Amino acid sequence: MPTTLVVSQQLALVAAAIFTGAAIYINIAEQPARLQLDPGALLTQWKPSYARGLVMQSSLVIMSGALGVLVYFGTWDWRWLLGAVLILANWPYTLGVVFPVNKRLEATPPGSANAETRGLVETWGKLHAVRSALGLGATLVYLWATLKA
């Protein structure tokens, strides 16, 4: 197998694993800690955290997905395409399901945060867990493809 294909496989897997690790960290550490705060502080913490995470996680999804597709066309191994579809599914899921909640939270001034705001952040955390699951699925499929190669 050409070296560029091997490197692409490894990078697709690593990018998916980093995405997954970050997403799971958000769900098991950051989100529970955030929910201990009062609504104003909770929202004040969520806004910059979300903005920073968006850039990092979007980049990892694009990189992993693109490399997974590239490896698929270099090997015709369907598992690479499946892994790419799983990681790339974060985009439509986020835009269609999570983004409306994000917009409501972003539009709320911290001084106006209340129990409804807390509920939105709780909902956001549950929705974000799906992103963690998609990343984990992609990582496991890529790992399976790598081990069977």
N, C-alpha and C positions, 0 to 999 in steps of 0.2 A: 504494500500500500504506500502511495506517495507520502512523503514527510508532511507536505502541506495539509493533506487530509487528516493525518494523525494529529497534527497540531490543532486543526479546526475542531476535531472531535473533542480534544481535551479542553479547548477554550469554551466550546458550547456547554460542556458539562460543568466546568468551573463557574462560568457566568450564571448558569441556572442554580448551582449550589449556593453561590453568594447571594443571589436574589432570594432564594428560599430561606437561607439563614437570617437575612435581614428581615424578611416578612414574618418569620416565626418569632424572632426577637421582639418585634413590635407587638405581636399578639400575646406573648407570655411574660414580657417584662415591662415594656414601655406603656402599653395600654392599661394594665392593671394599676401601675403606679400613677398614671395620669388620672384615673378614676378616683383616686384618693383625695384629689384636690377639689376645692369649691368650684362651682361652674365657671366663674370668671377666670380663675387661674388655670383651670382645665383647658379652656378655650385658648388662653394666651399661650399655653405650652403646645397645644395641638397644631396651631397655625404654622409656626416656623418648622416644626417637626415634619408636618405633612409636605411643606414646600421643599424641604431638603431631600426628603425621601422620594418625592416624585421624580426628581432629576436622576438620582442614583438608580432607583428601581426601573425607571423607563429605559435608561441606557442599557442596563443588564438584560432586560427583556428583548430589546432590539438586537443586541449582540448575540445572545444565546439563540434566539429564533432564526436570525439570518444564517448563523453558522450551522445550525441544525439542518436547515434547508440545503445549504451548500453541501454538507456531508451527504445528505440524502441523494443529491444529484451526482455525487462522486462515487457512491457505493450502491445505490438503489436499495438500500436497507430501509424498509418502511418504518422501523423504530425511530430513526432519526427524524423522519417527517412527523411522526406522532409526538415525539418530544418537542419539536418546534411548534406544532399546533397547540400543545398544552401550555407552553410558556407564552406564546403569542396570544393565547386566549385571554390573557390578562388585559390586553388593550380594549377589546370590545366590552368585556365584563366591567372594567373600570369606567369606561366612557358611558355605558348604558345603565349601569346599576349603582356604582359607587359615586360617580361624579355628581349626580343630583344632591346627594347628602353633603358632599364636599362643598358645593356651591352655597348651600344653606348655612353651613358652618362658617365658611369664609365671609359671608355677608353679615354675620352677626358680630357686632362690636362686643369685646370682652365685658364691658360695663353693662351690657344688656343680657348677658348669659344667665340662664335660669335652669329649672328642672327640665324643660324641653330641650335645651342645649345639651344637657347631660345625656338625655335620651338619644339624641342624634349621635353623640360621640360613642355611646354604647352600641348603637346600630352600626355606625361606621366600623367599629371593631369587629363585629360579627361578619360584616361584608368583607372586611379585609382578610378574615380567616380563609375565605374562598381563594383569595390570591395566594395565600400560603400553601393551600392544598394544590392549586394548579402548578406552582413552582416545585413542590415536592414530587408531584406526579411526573413532571418533565425531567427532573433530576434523576429519579429512579429509572425512567425509560432510557434516558441517555446512558446511565450507568450500566443498565442491562445490555444495551447495544455495544458499549465499549468492552464489556467483559466477554461478550459472545463474538466479538470481531476476530 
